[in-house]
């Protein structure tokens, strides 16, 4: 229990913090209050105790409680080597009590602030002085969803500082923590997988009956996926493939769950875009098994709603997954006896779904994937791949025909074409759309020009249809208003002329 001195100091600090944020106070008063807070943070030996009292006191405002957590973090970061062992134990025990209680706040910035206090201690104490850390964190997860979120944020911030951003000043401490993480990675990944499965199931159980509980479980799933995304970029592929690739299976299943699909795609994108030796890449071919590939295809073929911004963001993330898989195929094909993967046609269907999409942005995002396969000596000669080229041209060719950017604030799909409606969503002005369109058109035409062998095959297989199309537009191009750039037939004729030049030339 805090002494009277700490209580009085905390009350003064709370008033000062409130004053710094008060719109009714003068600038000079706010400045003096800010300087008083900073002076206390830098000089007071009661910094951690007062901070704990502020953070734990629900009678204080969120601003004051957040400042209390900042005081605790400041003590750990800048005075840890100067304070006594008793003070270290006091801070550690009380910070973990705050975590286990879970009552710090539902606000994300408060959870983040508490997790950072614990991470700063972990960076100085674990594993040598804090061998029971992982057990304590695991036990805290049994207390509720908020506690589980906090534990996951501790893992995320720790791995950001140690493995990703490498902001730890002491190189030796960074190595110690890195080795400790690596040594315990099997346990950590099993812990993550258990949390995903548990909370996804709980989310689905409560989704129809109790929105509050469902949201709590949903937030845990989101944070697990975010935390995993920070790990999968650098851990051994052995951990990613544990339990026969259970993590990959779960991520693929979540691609068709609107609540978690973006975060799942983000995590999966980090995995499939990993670089490394052949032995480290080969296990990823498990994603070409029937079930995961069907999940990818279903997600790719789901057009979503034009006005659904979250789904459109997901589609843009999913194409990065497909692009990463294409890179793995192009890297592995022809090495160690590896040839066409299973369900390769399903994979090509998924990419074709993007090329056929009414959004010019999404269709354009698929083009580099086709180009990478065109340029690969093994993929480009594969019979299954060759059978998709005419369909690729059929999907891609119309994209080089200019259409008008819709006018008005928010035209509906009934008033304009789907492509134009997507353009209104993707671009803020006609100038921005036009600049993108001509760059996109140039890229698509370049794909035709740089793949003459494949275009010859197109002419042999589907040429009759394309020459019919060419003659149709030659005939119709002159029937509309002469030279009217807004006439659809004129625009089609002008747009397709370079394509036919590429096909013939």
N, C-alpha and C positions, 0 to 999 in steps of 0.2 A: 504494500500500500504506500502511496506517495506521501512524503512528509509535507508539512505546511509550507515550507519554502518552495517546494516544487509546485504545489497547487497554486500558490500566489504568482509564481513566475509564469506558469502556464496560462493563468487568467490574463496577465499583462500581455503575453505573447499573442493570445487569441484576439485581444482588442487591437493590438498593433497590426496583425495580419488583416483583420477586417477593415481597418482604416486604410491600408494600402490599396484595397480593392473598392473602396467607397467612392461613388461618383459625386457624393455630396461634399466630400472633403476637398480642401484646397490642395494645390500641387505641392506646396511646401510641407503641409502636414503629412501628405502621403509619402513624400521623400524622407522626412524624419522617421516615420514609422518603419519604412523599408530599411533605413540605415540601422535602426535599433534591432530589427530582426536579424540582419546580417551580422551585426556586432555580437549578438548573443550566440549565433551559430558558430562564429569563429573563435570566441574566447571563453564561453561559459563551461565549467566542468560538469554542469548539470544538463548539458545539451541532450544527451540520450534519455535521461529520466523525464525531463520536461516534454521531450518529443513523444515518448511512450504515453505519457499522461494525456497529451492532446490527441494522439492517434486513437487511443482506446476509449476516449470519452465521447459517448454518443450525444452528450449534451452540447458538444461543440459543432460548429458548422463544418461542412466538408472542406472548405478552404483551410480552416485551422487544423483539421485532422490531417490533411495532406501535408501541410507545413510540418506537422509533428513527425510524419514519416520521413520527410526530407532531413529533419534534424538527426534522426536515427541513422539514415544513410550517410550523412556527412560525418558523423562520429566514426562509423565503421570504415569509411574510405580514407579519412585523413588523420584519425587519431588511434587507430587500432593498435599500433605498436607502442603507444604511450600510455594507454589505460591498463588498469590491473586485470589479472585473470578473473577476479570476482566480477568486475564490471563487464567483461566479455561474456561471462556466463549469464549475467543478468540480461544483457541485450539479446543474446541468442535464445534463451528460454522464453522471454516475453514476446519476441518476434514470432517464434513458433506457436506460442499460445494465441496470438492474433490470427495466425494462419488457420489454426485448428478451430478457432471459434467461428471463423467465416463471416463475422459481423462487421468487417471493416467498411464495407459498402458494396452495393451492386454496380457502382460506377466503375467503368473500365480503367480510368486513370488512377483510382484508388487501389485497385487490385494490382496494377502495374507498379505503383510506388512501393507497396508492401513486398512484392516479389523482388524488387531491386534491393531492398534492405537485406533480404535473405541471401540473394545472389552475391552481394558484396561480402557477406560473412563466409559463404561457401568458397569464394575465391581465395580467402585467407586461411581457412581452417580445414577444408576437405582435401584429401581423405585422412591426412595424418592426425589431426586433432578432432575430427568429427566423423568417426567410422560408421556411426549409426544413421547417417543422414538419409540414405535411401529408404531405410526401414521407417524412419519418422515421416518422410514424405508419403510413402505408401499408406501408412496408417491414417494420415490426415485425409486421404481420399475417401476413406470409409465414413467420414463425417458429413459429407454432402456434396452437392454439385459445385457450390461456390469454392469450397476448399479444394476440390479437384482442379478447378480452373486455376487457382493460385499456384498449386503444385506444378501444373503444366507450364505456367508462365515462368516459374523458377527454372525449369529445364530449358525453356526457350531462350530466356535472357542469358543463361549460363553458356549455352552452346554458341550464341551470337558473340559473346565476348571472348570465348576461348578458341573456337574453331573457325567461325566465319569472319568476324571483323578483327579478331585477334587484338583486342584493345587492352589486354592485360599487360601492365608495364613490366612485370617480372617475367622474364622468359622461362626461368626455372619453374615458377608457379604455373605458368601456362602448360608446360610439359607435364607437370605432376597431375594437373586436373585432366588434361587430355588423355593421359595414360589411364587414369582412374575411370574416366568415361568409357574408354575403349575396353577396359577389363570388365566393366559391368554392362556392356552394351546389349548382350543377349537378354539380361534381366530387364533392362530398360525398354527394349523393343517389345518384349512379351507383355510388359506393363502397359505400353501404349496400345497394343492390339486388344488387350482385354478391355481397356477403357472404351475404345471405339465400339466394339461389339456390344458391350453392356449398354452404353448410352444411346446408341442408334436404336437398339431394341426398345429401350425405355421411352425414347422419343416417339416411336411409332405407336406404342401402347397408349400413351397419354395424348397424342396429337388430336384425337377426336373428342376427348372427354375433359381434359384439364390443360388448357393452353399455358398456364403459368408453369406447371411442372414440365410440360413438353419443351418450353423455351429454355428452361434450366438445363435439361439434358442436351438440347440442341446446341447451346453455347459450349458445353463441354466438348462435344464432337468437333465443333469448329476450332476450338483451341488445340485439341489433340492433332488435328490435321495440320494446323499452322505450325505446331511444334515439330511434328514429323517432317514437315517441309524443311525445317532448319537442320534436321539430322541427315536426311537421305542423300543430301548433296555430297557428303564426305565420308560417311561410314562405309565399312566393308560391305560389299554386295551380299556377303553371306547372311548378314542380319536382315537385309531387305528380302531375301529369298527364304527366310526361316519358315518352318511349317509348310513346306512345299509352296512357297509363294503366297501365303495367306494374305499378306499386306496388299499385294497387287490385286488379288481377287476382290478384296473389300473395296479398294479404291475404284475398280472398274464397276462394281455394283452400284457404288454411290454416284457414278456419273449420270445415272438416270433418276436420281433423287434430287428434286429441285432445291431442297433445303441445304444440301451439302455438295452439290455437283461442282461448283466453282472451286471450292477448297480442295476437293478430291482431284480435280484436273490440275490444279497448281502443284500439288504434291507429286502426282504422277508425271507431270512435265519435268520436274527436277530429276526424277529417277531415269526416265527414258532419254534424257539429254546428257546423262553422265558420259564422261570420256574415260578412257582407260584401255588396258590391254584386251586382247581377244577373249581371254578367259573371264574377264570381268564383264564383258558385254554379252557373251553367249547366254547366260541365264535369263536375260531379258526377253529372249525369244518365247518364253512361256506365255507372254502376252498374245501370241498368235494361236494359242489354244482356242477352241470353239467358244467357250463361255465368255472370256474377256473380250474376244474380238467381236462377238455379237453385241456385247455391252457398248463397245466403241461405235459400232455401226448404228445401233439404235440411237445413241446420243447424237451422232453426226447427222442422221437423217431427220431428227426432230427439228422442224423449222422454227418452232416457237412463235411468239407474237412479235410483230414489228415494234410495238411500243414497250415490250418487255426488256428493259435495259439490262437487267441482271442476266437474262438468258443470252442476250447478245454478247455480253462480256464473257460468259461461259463459253460460247462458241469460239470466240477469239482465243481463249485459253486452250480449248480442246484441240485446235489445229496445231498448237505447239506440241501437243502430245503426239499427234500423227506425224508431224515433222521429225520429232525425235526418233520415232520408230523407223521412219524412212532412212534416217541417218544410220541407225543400227543395221538395217538390212544392207544398205550400200557398203557399209564397212565390213560386215561379216560374210556376205555372199562371195563364194569362191575361196574362202579360207577354212582350213581344217575340215574339208569335206562338206561345208555348209552350202546349201543351194536354196531353192525356193522354199520359204517357210510355209507351214500349214496355214490354211485359210488366207492365203495371199490375195485371193480374189475378193474376200470380204473386206480386207484392208483397202484395196483399190476402190471398192464401192464406197467406203467411208470418205475417201479423198474426193471421189467423184461427186458425192453429195455436196461438198463444199464448192466444187467447180460449177455445179448446177444451181447453187443458191442464188436467190434473187438479190441478195445484198452484194454489191460490187466489191465491198471491202473483204467479205468472207471469200468470195470467188477468187479474188486476187491473192489472198493469203495461201491458197492451195497451189498456186503456180510454181513457187520455188520447190515444192515437194516433187511435182512432176519433172521439173528441170533436173533435179538431182538424180532421179531415176533414169531419165533420158541419157544422162552423161555417164552412167555406170555401165561398164562393158558387159557385166553379167545380167543385170536387171533388164537392160534395154533389148536384150536378145531373147528374153523369156517369152514363151508362147502366150502365157496368161496375160502378161503385161502388154504384149503387142495387141491382144484382142480388145484391150480397153482404149487403145489410142483413138479409134474413130469416135467412140463415145466421149472421150475427152475433148476432141475437136468440136463435136456437136454441142457440148456444154459450153465450151470456151468461146467459140466464134461469135455468138450473139453478144458477148460482153464487150466487143469492140465497137458496137453500134451506139453512138451517142444518143442519150435521151435528155429531155429537158428537166432541169431542176425544178421541183414544184414550188409554186408561189403560195403565199398565205402562211398563216401561223402554224397550223397543224392539219394539213389535208389528210383525209382518211384514205385507206387502201381502195375504197370504192370510187373515190374521185380521181385518183391517179394510179399508175401501174405500181406493182409491188416494189419493183426496182427503184422507182422514183420515191416511194414512201420510205424505203430504207435509206436512200440518199439524204432525205430530209432529217432523218434521225442521226445519221453518221456525220453530217457536215453542217456547219453553221451558216454557210452562205454559198451562193452560186459560184463565186470565185474560188472558194476552197474546193468545192466539188469538181469544178472544171480542171483545176490543177491536178487533183488526184486522178480524174478520169484519163487525162492524156498520158500521165505517167503509167497508169494501169494498162492502157491500150498499147503503149509502147512496149511494155514488158511482155504482154501476151503475144504481140506480133513477133517479138524477138524470139519467143519460144518456138513459133512456127518456122522462122527463118533459119534457126540454128539446128534444126533437126530434119534435114532434108531426107535422110533415109526413111524415117518414120512417115514423112509426108507422102513419099512415093507409095508406101504401103497403104496409106489412107486412100490415095487415088485408086489403087487397085481394088481395095475392099469396098469402100463406100463412095467411090468417086462419082458414080452415076447420080447419087442423091445430091452430092455437092455441086456437080455441074448443072443439075436441074435447078438447084437453088440459085446458082450464078445467073443462069439464063432468065430465071424469073425476075430477079432484081434488075437485070439489064433492061428487060421489057417494061417493068413497072416504074423504074427510076425516072423515066421521062414522061410518065402520065400525070404526075402531080404538078403543082405550080413550078414553073421553071426556076431552078436555083433557089427555091424557098428552103432555107436551112432548118425550118421548123416542121417541114412536111416529113412524116414518119418514113415514107418510102424513099424519099430523097436521102434522109439520114441513114437508112439501112444500106442503100446503094453506095453512098460515100464511105460508110464505115466498113463494109465488107470488101470493097475493092482491094485494099492492101492485103487482105487475107488471101484472096484469089491469086494475087500477084505472088505471094509466098508459096502457095500451093503449086503454082505452075512454074515458078522460077528457080 
